[in-house]
Amino acid sequence: MHRAQILLDPQQHRALREIAKRQGRSISSLVRDMINEQLIRLKKEQESQIRHYMAVIDTTRDHRKAVLDKRGSRAFAVDIGKIIQENRTERNGRIVEAGRPTGD
């Protein structure tokens, strides 16, 4: 075991002391169990999140396959860089137009 010191506010210490007394154990033992429970909960949440991300990846892969099957396995002929540049040019034009006086 490793020794760790923590500072508790009076309410935390009082609550832990009361729980430990009711259970007939030390505050240290109680805190160790609480930390273990929290670590287990956090690990389960992390594993659940990973499973969710993997399911999203699988769904995306399945969707891509379905689209390619529908297109006869032809890949998309899209130039993402060109689309981004066109959108930026259009956006910049709107910004310039919005800044011009209307002549009233």
URLIN-V376298 format. One record per run of one state. SS is the DSSP state (H for helix, E for strand, C for the rest). FROM is the first residue (numbers start at 1). TO is the last residue. If there is no record, write none. Layout:
# URLIN-V376298
[[SS	FROM	TO] [SS	FROM	TO]]
This chain:
# URLIN-V376298
[[C	1	9] [H	10	23] [C	24	26] [H	27	70] [C	71	79] [H	80	99] [C	100	104]]
